[in-house]
Amino acid sequence: MLCITLRKGEYITVQFNRLNSERVHLSFDTSREVTILRGKVLWCLDGVNDT
């Protein structure tokens, strides 16, 4: 599941690139002030920052 939360004034453009039998490919474009991280990456970074 993909969940995107934006604050007032933030924007994101989502482009549907392609679809095959198992995957959907999307592209995201936004201002540099908005950070986009996969949950796994964020989880790993949180673990690194705790040590």
FIFIDO-545802 format. One record per atom (N, C-alpha, C): residue in one letter; x negated, y, z negated. Coordinates in steps of 0.2 Angstrom, whole numbers, padded with zeros to 4 digits, always signed. Last residue first. Example, Ala and Ser with C-alpha at 12.3 -4.5 7.8 and 13.67 -1.06 7.14 Angstrom:
2
S-0064-0011-0035S-0068-0005-0036S-0064+0000-0039A-0066-0028-0039A-0062-0022-0039A-0066-0016-0039
END
This chain:
51
T-0110+0021-0085T-0117+0019-0088T-0121+0024-0089D-0100+0027-0079D-0099+0025-0086D-0105+0023-0089N-0103+0029-0065N-0103+0035-0070N-0102+0033-0077V-0101+0016-0061V-0108+0018-0061V-0108+0024-0065G-0087+0014-0062G-0091+0010-0066G-0098+0012-0066D-0083+0024-0053D-0081+0025-0060D-0086+0020-0064L-0087+0018-0041L-0090+0024-0044L-0089+0026-0051C-0079+0007-0040C-0086+0006-0041C-0089+0012-0044W-0066+0014-0039W-0067+0009-0045W-0075+0008-0046L-0069+0020-0027L-0068+0024-0033L-0069+0020-0039V-0070+0009-0018V-0075+0014-0019V-0075+0018-0025K-0057+0004-0020K-0063+0000-0022K-0069+0004-0023G-0049+0014-0014G-0048+0012-0021G-0054+0008-0024R-0057+0025-0004R-0054+0019-0005R-0054+0017-0012L-0055+0043-0004L-0059+0037-0006L-0055+0031-0006I-0056+0059+0001I-0053+0053+0002I-0057+0047+0001T-0054+0075-0005T-0058+0069-0005T-0054+0063-0004V-0053+0091+0001V-0049+0085-0001V-0053+0079+0000E-0061+0100+0006E-0060+0101-0001E-0056+0095-0003R-0061+0099+0020R-0067+0096+0016R-0065+0096+0009S-0045+0094+0026S-0050+0099+0024S-0055+0096+0020T-0043+0080+0036T-0041+0084+0031T-0046+0089+0030D-0037+0065+0044D-0041+0071+0045D-0038+0076+0040F-0038+0048+0047F-0036+0053+0043F-0040+0059+0044S-0032+0034+0057S-0037+0039+0056S-0034+0045+0051L-0028+0017+0056L-0026+0024+0055L-0032+0028+0054H-0023+0001+0061H-0029+0006+0061H-0026+0013+0061V-0017-0013+0054V-0015-0007+0057V-0021-0002+0056R-0018-0031+0057R-0021-0024+0055R-0018-0018+0058E-0014-0043+0063E-0015-0043+0056E-0017-0036+0053S-0011-0041+0077S-0007-0045+0073S-0008-0045+0066N-0014-0023+0078N-0014-0030+0081N-0010-0034+0076L-0013-0006+0083L-0010-0011+0079L-0011-0018+0082R-0021+0010+0082R-0019+0004+0085R-0016-0001+0080N-0019+0024+0077N-0024+0022+0082N-0022+0015+0086F-0010+0037+0070F-0010+0029+0071F-0014+0028+0078Q-0016+0049+0060Q-0016+0047+0067Q-0015+0039+0067V-0012+0061+0049V-0013+0054+0049V-0012+0052+0057T-0019+0075+0040T-0016+0073+0047T-0017+0065+0047I-0015+0084+0026I-0018+0079+0029I-0015+0077+0035Y-0018+0098+0015Y-0015+0095+0021Y-0019+0089+0023E-0014+0109+0001E-0018+0104+0004E-0014+0101+0010G-0004+0118-0004G-0010+0121+0000G-0014+0115+0004K-0002+0108-0018K+0001+0114-0014K-0005+0117-0010R-0009+0092-0017R-0007+0098-0020R-0005+0103-0016L-0004+0075-0013L-0007+0082-0011L-0005+0087-0015T-0007+0058-0012T-0004+0064-0016T-0008+0070-0014I-0003+0043-0005I-0007+0050-0004I-0003+0055-0008C-0005+0026-0004C-0001+0032-0007C-0006+0038-0007L-0003+0011+0004L-0006+0017+0004L-0002+0023+0001M-0004-0006+0000M+0000+0000+0000M-0004+0006+0000
END
